[in-house]
């Protein structure tokens, strides 16, 4: 049901990409918008300038509770926790919560595809978007948690278009609408600093299925127990994807004897050889399989899907090759903000690894990652706030440890220099931190960019 925003008093928390797009769109709809951000005037000068033509009230430097006295709806940007006192107070007062993705879903005139998961959702969303662009041309839109917020384009969308959204658990918490095609790639421990428990985190992810109809489709990862356990919540057509042949009665994409295939009922369709995929690692094969299953559910032409996969070279900051220097290959996997993602990165290499590990901890366990490092990594360079916790965890596993040596430094730039000292020709230096970037950088993208700069400066 569409909301009439005329004269609605809307408070938006967070004046970044999503908040600015929401403020612009709501102002056009006639809402009375207040933008609230903990940052001050200097940091938000460019943001304020971008909205200069609209009558937006700015409340900067904190989150005072009195802002709620003149609020009908509270909209949250992705990084705003529900435990923030202002948000908790809004909930206790019965003020409804929303976000840019929910509002987009209320007004979008065309079919939607939504993709969520603990890992791989940006790569999969980007690839599905490439498939859609080959099939639909300018009538395909890609956004959500990545790229430009789709609210910037919704007023020009037409019923024959298609919109592909990456959806995070933060966005799904406030959503009461589901996409026509919904995908849950995997659910592994992540964002527990935000959600508190795995049960709460899983419940947020599962909301992508909750409001679908029997005419809709859902793609649920088969090989990940956290995702596959949600298959009984699918209301419409169920598809899946797997690194192994599918059981009788399951439709979707799978890998068998080095060949990617599609299965629907008793029909089997070979797609392409695994070696045609230009991305490293089993996890990226899973992302490609997921994209095929999603594209098939959405009715994309086969030739568009195949062309997109064969041309796809990945997304920045995800096992991105930076340079080779002195016989050592350097890779940027800054997106790895959970130990599980770092483990997937480690498994992508056969070469000896120097691993850069650290950042800010998200209250996730490090033991399994360190056990894998014991088998596959020669040297670990710890950096950032999480370094001490990881070092203590490694010390607790000392009786099991036999392979990697460990060095602790201050920040990432120092970690790059130390890695350059210890790496030998034939090694891989892998930035796959396992922690977030917020102890030292604005986001994982800035961390990856600075890492690449420092690596290119080595001489």
C-alpha positions in Angstrom: 0.0 0.0 0.0 1.4 3.4 -1.0 1.9 6.0 1.7 0.6 9.5 1.1 3.7 11.5 2.0 2.1 15.0 1.6 2.9 17.0 4.8 4.2 13.8 6.6 6.9 14.8 9.1 9.8 12.4 8.3 13.0 12.1 10.3 15.8 10.5 8.4 18.8 9.1 10.4 22.1 9.2 8.4 23.0 11.7 5.7 24.9 9.3 3.4 24.0 7.8 0.1 20.7 6.3 1.2 19.6 9.1 3.4 20.2 11.8 0.8 18.3 9.9 -1.9 15.4 9.4 0.5 15.4 13.1 1.6 15.3 14.2 -2.1 12.5 11.8 -3.1 10.3 12.5 0.0 10.7 16.2 -0.5 9.4 15.9 -4.0 6.4 14.0 -2.6 5.6 16.9 -0.3 7.0 15.4 3.0 8.5 17.7 5.7 11.9 16.2 6.0 14.5 16.5 8.8 17.9 14.9 8.2 19.8 13.9 11.3 23.4 12.9 11.4 26.0 12.7 14.2 28.5 14.4 12.0 28.8 18.2 11.9 28.5 21.0 9.3 32.1 20.7 8.0 31.8 17.0 7.2 28.4 17.4 5.6 29.0 20.5 3.5 28.8 18.7 0.2 25.7 16.7 1.3 23.9 19.9 2.3 24.8 21.5 -1.0 23.3 18.5 -2.9 19.9 19.1 -1.3 20.1 22.9 -1.4 17.0 23.2 -3.7 14.8 21.3 -1.2 13.3 22.6 2.1 15.2 20.0 4.3 15.8 20.7 8.0 19.2 19.6 9.2 19.9 18.4 12.7 23.6 17.7 13.1 26.1 16.7 15.8 24.0 14.2 17.7 20.7 12.4 18.0 18.6 14.4 20.5 15.3 12.6 21.6 13.3 15.8 21.2 13.5 15.3 17.4 10.8 12.7 17.8 8.3 15.2 19.1 7.7 16.4 15.6 8.1 13.0 13.8 5.4 10.9 12.0 7.8 8.3 10.4 11.5 7.5 11.3 13.6 6.3 8.3 16.9 4.6 9.0 20.0 4.5 6.8 21.7 1.1 6.7 24.3 1.6 9.4 21.9 2.9 12.1 21.5 0.3 14.9 18.1 -0.4 16.4 19.7 0.0 19.8 20.4 3.7 19.2 18.5 5.5 22.0 16.6 7.7 19.5 15.4 4.6 17.6 14.5 2.7 20.7 12.5 5.7 21.9 10.7 5.9 18.6 9.7 2.3 18.9 8.4 2.8 22.4 6.4 5.8 21.2 4.9 3.8 18.4 6.5 5.8 15.6 6.7 3.6 12.5 10.2 2.7 11.1 11.1 2.6 7.5 14.0 2.8 5.1 14.7 3.6 1.4 14.4 0.0 0.2 10.9 -0.4 1.9 9.7 2.9 0.4 11.1 1.9 -3.0 9.2 -1.4 -2.9 6.0 0.5 -2.0 6.1 2.5 -5.2 8.1 0.5 -7.8 5.9 -0.2 -10.9 7.9 -3.2 -12.2 9.1 -6.7 -11.3 11.8 -6.9 -8.6 14.6 -9.3 -7.7 16.0 -9.1 -4.2 19.2 -10.9 -3.1 20.5 -11.3 0.4 23.1 -13.5 2.2 26.0 -13.3 4.6 28.5 -13.5 1.7 28.5 -13.1 -2.0 25.4 -10.9 -2.4 27.2 -8.0 -4.1 29.0 -10.3 -6.6 25.8 -12.2 -7.3 23.6 -9.0 -7.5 26.1 -7.4 -9.9 26.2 -10.5 -12.1 22.4 -10.8 -12.1 22.3 -7.1 -13.0 24.7 -7.7 -15.9 22.4 -10.5 -17.1 19.4 -8.3 -16.9 21.1 -5.4 -18.7 22.0 -7.7 -21.6 18.3 -8.9 -21.7 16.6 -5.6 -21.0 19.1 -2.9 -21.9 18.4 0.4 -20.2 15.2 -1.0 -18.7 17.2 -2.9 -16.0 18.1 -1.2 -12.8 20.5 -2.4 -10.1 20.9 -1.0 -6.6 19.7 -1.3 -3.1 22.6 -1.8 -0.8 25.0 -1.1 -3.7 25.4 1.6 -6.3 22.9 4.5 -6.6 19.8 4.1 -4.5 17.0 3.1 -6.8 14.7 5.8 -5.4 16.6 8.1 -7.6 15.1 6.4 -10.6 11.8 5.0 -9.5 9.7 7.8 -10.9 10.9 7.0 -14.4 10.5 3.2 -14.2 7.9 1.5 -16.3 5.9 -1.7 -15.7 8.0 -3.6 -18.3 11.3 -2.7 -16.6 13.1 -4.9 -13.9 14.8 -3.8 -10.7 17.5 -5.9 -9.0 18.3 -5.1 -5.3 21.0 -6.2 -2.9 19.3 -6.3 0.5 21.1 -6.4 3.8 19.8 -7.7 7.1 19.6 -4.0 8.2 17.3 -3.1 5.4 15.2 -6.2 5.7 14.4 -5.6 9.4 12.0 -2.8 8.4 10.6 -4.2 5.2 7.0 -5.4 4.9 7.1 -6.2 1.2 9.0 -9.0 -0.6 10.5 -9.0 -4.1 8.9 -11.1 -6.9 12.1 -13.2 -7.0 13.9 -13.5 -3.7 17.3 -15.1 -3.0 19.0 -16.2 0.2 22.5 -17.3 -0.7 23.7 -18.3 2.7 23.4 -17.4 6.4 26.6 -17.6 8.5 27.6 -15.7 11.6 27.8 -11.9 10.8 26.7 -8.6 12.2 26.1 -10.2 15.7 27.3 -6.8 17.1 24.1 -5.4 15.6 21.6 -8.3 15.9 22.8 -9.8 19.1 22.0 -13.5 18.3 22.1 -15.7 15.2 18.4 -16.3 15.7 17.7 -12.5 15.3 20.1 -12.2 12.4 18.5 -15.2 10.6 15.0 -13.8 11.3 16.0 -10.5 9.6 17.3 -12.4 6.5 14.2 -14.6 6.3 11.9 -11.5 6.0 12.8 -11.4 2.3 10.5 -14.5 1.9 7.8 -13.5 4.3 5.6 -11.3 2.1 5.9 -13.3 -1.2 2.8 -14.8 -2.9 2.3 -18.1 -4.6 3.1 -16.5 -7.9 6.6 -15.5 -6.7 9.8 -17.5 -6.7 12.6 -18.0 -4.2 16.1 -19.2 -4.6 17.6 -20.7 -1.4 21.2 -21.9 -1.2 21.3 -25.7 -0.9 24.8 -26.3 0.5 24.5 -23.8 3.4 22.5 -25.1 6.3 21.5 -21.7 7.6 19.9 -20.8 4.2 18.5 -24.3 3.3 16.7 -24.6 6.7 14.5 -21.7 5.5 13.2 -23.6 2.4 9.9 -24.4 4.2 9.1 -20.7 4.4 9.0 -20.3 0.7 5.4 -19.5 -0.4 5.8 -19.7 -4.2 8.2 -21.6 -6.5 11.4 -23.0 -4.9 14.7 -23.1 -6.7 18.2 -23.8 -5.4 21.8 -24.0 -6.4 24.6 -26.4 -5.3 28.1 -27.5 -5.9 26.8 -31.0 -6.3 24.0 -32.8 -8.3 20.5 -31.9 -7.0 18.3 -34.4 -5.3 15.2 -35.6 -7.2 12.5 -33.0 -7.2 14.7 -30.0 -6.8 15.0 -27.4 -9.6 17.9 -25.0 -10.0 21.6 -24.7 -10.9 24.3 -27.1 -10.0 27.9 -28.3 -10.7 28.6 -31.8 -11.9 31.9 -33.1 -13.3 33.2 -29.5 -13.9 30.1 -28.5 -15.8 27.4 -26.0 -14.6 23.9 -27.1 -15.4 20.3 -26.0 -15.0 17.5 -28.5 -14.0 13.8 -28.0 -14.2 11.6 -31.0 -13.6 13.0 -33.8 -15.7 14.8 -31.4 -18.1 18.5 -30.8 -17.8 20.4 -28.0 -19.6 24.2 -27.8 -19.7 25.4 -24.2 -19.3 29.2 -23.8 -19.3 32.4 -25.4 -18.1 33.7 -24.2 -14.7 36.9 -23.2 -16.3 35.0 -20.5 -18.2 34.4 -18.6 -15.0 37.0 -15.9 -14.6 36.7 -15.6 -10.8 38.8 -17.5 -8.2 37.4 -19.8 -5.6 34.6 -22.2 -5.0 32.6 -19.5 -3.3 32.6 -17.6 -6.6 31.4 -20.7 -8.5 28.5 -20.7 -6.0 27.8 -17.1 -6.8 27.6 -17.9 -10.5 25.3 -20.9 -9.9 23.1 -18.6 -7.7 23.0 -16.0 -10.5 22.0 -18.7 -13.1 19.2 -19.9 -10.8 18.0 -16.4 -10.1 18.1 -15.4 -13.8 16.2 -18.6 -14.8 13.5 -17.9 -12.2 13.2 -14.4 -13.6 12.9 -15.7 -17.2 16.1 -14.2 -18.5 17.2 -15.5 -22.0 19.9 -18.2 -21.8 22.2 -16.3 -24.2 22.1 -13.2 -22.0 23.0 -15.2 -18.9 25.9 -17.1 -20.6 27.4 -13.9 -22.1 27.2 -12.1 -18.7 29.0 -14.9 -16.9 31.7 -15.4 -19.5 32.5 -11.6 -19.5 32.3 -11.1 -15.7 35.6 -10.3 -14.0 34.3 -9.6 -10.5 33.7 -6.7 -8.2 36.3 -4.4 -6.6 37.6 -5.3 -3.2 36.6 -9.0 -3.6 39.7 -11.1 -4.3 40.8 -8.2 -6.6 44.3 -8.6 -8.0 46.4 -5.5 -7.3 49.8 -6.1 -8.6 52.8 -8.5 -8.8 55.9 -7.2 -7.2 59.2 -9.1 -6.7 57.5 -12.3 -7.6 54.7 -11.8 -5.0 51.0 -11.4 -6.1 49.0 -9.0 -3.9 45.2 -9.4 -3.6 42.6 -7.0 -2.1 39.7 -8.8 -0.4 38.7 -5.9 1.9 35.1 -6.9 1.7 35.9 -9.8 4.0 34.5 -8.3 7.2 33.7 -11.6 8.9 36.1 -14.6 9.6 33.9 -16.9 7.4 34.6 -14.7 4.4 38.3 -14.7 5.0 38.2 -18.5 5.1 36.6 -18.6 1.7 39.4 -16.3 0.4 42.1 -18.5 1.8 40.6 -21.6 0.2 40.8 -19.8 -3.2 44.6 -20.1 -3.3 47.0 -23.0 -3.6 50.1 -20.7 -3.3 51.8 -20.0 0.1 49.8 -17.1 1.8 50.8 -14.1 3.8 47.5 -13.1 5.4 46.6 -9.5 6.6 44.1 -10.0 9.3 42.3 -7.5 11.6 40.2 -4.4 11.6 37.4 -4.0 14.1 35.8 -7.2 15.6 32.1 -7.9 15.2 31.9 -10.3 18.2 32.4 -13.3 15.8 34.6 -16.4 16.6 38.1 -16.5 15.1 39.0 -20.1 16.0 37.9 -21.8 12.8 39.7 -19.2 10.7 42.9 -19.7 12.6 42.7 -23.5 12.3 42.3 -23.1 8.6 45.3 -20.7 8.6 47.3 -23.4 10.4 46.8 -25.6 7.3 47.1 -23.0 4.5 48.9 -19.8 5.7 52.6 -19.3 6.2 52.5 -15.9 8.0 49.8 -13.7 9.5 50.2 -10.0 10.0 47.6 -8.7 12.5 46.5 -5.0 12.5 43.8 -2.8 13.9 41.6 -3.1 17.0 41.0 -6.8 16.6 44.7 -7.7 16.6 44.9 -8.3 20.3 41.8 -10.5 20.4 43.0 -12.6 17.4 46.5 -12.9 19.0 44.9 -14.2 22.2 42.8 -16.6 20.3 45.8 -17.9 18.4 47.7 -18.3 21.7 44.8 -20.4 23.0 45.3 -22.7 20.0 49.0 -22.9 20.5 49.0 -26.7 21.1 47.4 -27.2 17.7 49.6 -24.6 15.9 52.4 -25.7 13.7 52.4 -23.7 10.4 52.0 -20.0 10.5 54.1 -17.4 12.1 52.4 -14.2 13.5 53.3 -10.5 13.7 51.2 -7.8 15.2 51.5 -4.2 13.9 49.4 -1.0 14.4 47.5 -0.1 11.2 47.1 -1.4 7.7 49.9 0.7 6.1 52.4 -0.9 8.5 50.9 -4.3 7.8 51.6 -3.8 4.1 55.2 -3.0 4.8 55.6 -6.0 7.1 54.0 -8.3 4.5 56.5 -7.0 1.9 59.3 -7.9 4.3 58.2 -11.5 4.9 56.8 -12.5 1.6 58.9 -14.6 -0.8 58.7 -15.1 -4.6 55.7 -17.3 -5.4 53.7 -16.2 -2.4 50.4 -14.5 -2.3 49.8 -11.5 0.0 46.1 -11.5 0.9 44.2 -8.7 2.6 41.2 -10.5 3.9 40.8 -8.9 7.3 37.8 -10.7 8.8 36.9 -7.5 10.7 35.2 -4.3 9.6 37.1 -1.2 8.5 35.6 1.3 10.9 38.6 1.5 13.3 40.7 3.1 10.6 38.6 3.9 7.5 35.2 5.1 6.4 34.3 1.8 4.9 35.7 -1.4 3.4 36.0 0.3 0.0 38.3 3.0 1.4 40.3 0.4 3.2 40.7 -1.5 -0.1 41.6 1.6 -2.0 44.3 2.6 0.5 45.7 -0.9 0.6 46.0 -0.9 -3.2 47.7 2.5 -3.1 50.3 1.4 -0.6 50.9 -1.8 -2.5 51.5 0.1 -5.7 53.9 2.4 -3.9 56.2 -0.5 -2.9 59.6 -0.2 -4.6 
